[in-house]
Amino acid sequence: MRVVSKLAICLSLLAVSSSAFPSDDSTLSPETLAKGKTVFMGTCFACHGADGKGLVPGTPNLRGKKSPLHQEDPVLIERILNGYQSKGSPMAMPPKGGNPNLNEEDIEAVVAYMKDAFLKEK
C-alpha cells in the first residue's frame, strides 16, 4: 500500500506542467527549484527514483523523448492534483501522489524541478 501511495504522489507531481513555469531557465528561481526537489525527494522519489527513470514497474520514465513531462503544465498539474493512470501502467497515481499535504504551489515547484532535472542535457 505504501508503494502505491508513493507512486501516486510521484505521478501526481508529474502532472504539474511547464505552463506555470516558463521554459526559459532564467525565470526559474533557485528557491523554486529547491522546493521542487524537496517535494520530489519526499514524495516522488520512491516510485520514480532519484534519476527519474522509475523504480516501480509501470512508473513512467521522466527522461527522454517519451517523457510525460513534455506535456503542457496545466495537464500535468491537473493529473497530479487529481490522480492519473498512465496508459499501460498496472497502477494509478493517487491524487497529489498520495500526499494530501501538497498544495498547488508545491506541485508547480515539483513540475519545474522535474523538467529542469530530467528534460535538460547537463
SULGI-V475229 format. One record per residue. N is the residue number from 1. RES is the residue in one letter. SS is DSSP state (helix for helix, strand for strand, loop for the rest). PHI is phi in whole degrees, -180 to 180 (NA if undefined). NEAR is the number of other ideal C-beta (glycine too) atoms within 10 Angstrom. Layout:
N|RES|SS|PHI|NEAR ; N|RES|SS|PHI|NEAR
//
This chain:
1|M|loop|NA|6 ; 2|R|helix|-64|8 ; 3|V|helix|-64|14 ; 4|V|helix|-64|15 ; 5|S|helix|-62|17 ; 6|K|helix|-69|25 ; 7|L|helix|-62|27 ; 8|A|helix|-62|26 ; 9|I|helix|-62|31 ; 10|C|helix|-61|31 ; 11|L|helix|-67|30 ; 12|S|helix|-59|31 ; 13|L|helix|-65|34 ; 14|L|helix|-65|34 ; 15|A|loop|-65|28 ; 16|V|loop|-69|34 ; 17|S|loop|-117|26 ; 18|S|loop|-79|23 ; 19|S|loop|-68|16 ; 20|A|loop|-74|19 ; 21|F|loop|-128|23 ; 22|P|loop|-57|12 ; 23|S|loop|-73|12 ; 24|D|loop|-74|7 ; 25|D|helix|-54|11 ; 26|S|helix|-66|6 ; 27|T|helix|-91|10 ; 28|L|loop|-89|19 ; 29|S|loop|-80|12 ; 30|P|helix|-60|7 ; 31|E|helix|-66|9 ; 32|T|helix|-63|19 ; 33|L|helix|-65|19 ; 34|A|helix|-66|12 ; 35|K|helix|-63|18 ; 36|G|helix|-61|27 ; 37|K|helix|-65|18 ; 38|T|helix|-61|14 ; 39|V|helix|-63|26 ; 40|F|helix|-59|26 ; 41|M|helix|-69|13 ; 42|G|helix|-91|17 ; 43|T|helix|-125|27 ; 44|C|helix|-92|31 ; 45|F|helix|-53|18 ; 46|A|helix|-58|20 ; 47|C|helix|-102|27 ; 48|H|helix|-93|29 ; 49|G|loop|74|16 ; 50|A|loop|-60|11 ; 51|D|loop|-90|13 ; 52|G|loop|77|23 ; 53|K|loop|-86|14 ; 54|G|loop|97|17 ; 55|L|loop|-105|16 ; 56|V|loop|-106|17 ; 57|P|loop|-54|9 ; 58|G|loop|93|15 ; 59|T|loop|-78|25 ; 60|P|loop|-61|23 ; 61|N|loop|-75|16 ; 62|L|loop|-86|24 ; 63|R|loop|-106|17 ; 64|G|loop|87|12 ; 65|K|loop|-66|6 ; 66|K|loop|-98|8 ; 67|S|loop|-61|17 ; 68|P|helix|-66|18 ; 69|L|helix|-71|24 ; 70|H|helix|-77|13 ; 71|Q|loop|-75|17 ; 72|E|loop|-65|12 ; 73|D|helix|-55|22 ; 74|P|helix|-59|14 ; 75|V|helix|-67|16 ; 76|L|helix|-63|30 ; 77|I|helix|-61|24 ; 78|E|helix|-61|17 ; 79|R|helix|-68|24 ; 80|I|helix|-70|32 ; 81|L|helix|-62|19 ; 82|N|helix|-105|13 ; 83|G|loop|89|19 ; 84|Y|strand|-164|23 ; 85|Q|loop|-116|15 ; 86|S|loop|-67|16 ; 87|K|loop|-58|5 ; 88|G|loop|84|7 ; 89|S|loop|-87|16 ; 90|P|loop|-76|9 ; 91|M|loop|-127|17 ; 92|A|loop|-100|16 ; 93|M|strand|-82|31 ; 94|P|loop|-75|21 ; 95|P|helix|-51|19 ; 96|K|helix|56|23 ; 97|G|helix|62|33 ; 98|G|helix|89|24 ; 99|N|loop|-109|21 ; 100|P|loop|-65|10 ; 101|N|loop|-81|8 ; 102|L|loop|-71|23 ; 103|N|loop|-115|11 ; 104|E|helix|-63|13 ; 105|E|helix|-63|12 ; 106|D|helix|-62|21 ; 107|I|helix|-68|30 ; 108|E|helix|-61|25 ; 109|A|helix|-66|28 ; 110|V|helix|-70|34 ; 111|V|helix|-65|28 ; 112|A|helix|-60|25 ; 113|Y|helix|-62|25 ; 114|M|helix|-61|29 ; 115|K|helix|-64|25 ; 116|D|helix|-68|20 ; 117|A|helix|-78|19 ; 118|F|helix|-111|19 ; 119|L|loop|-105|17 ; 120|K|loop|-105|8 ; 121|E|loop|-77|3 ; 122|K|loop|-119|4
//
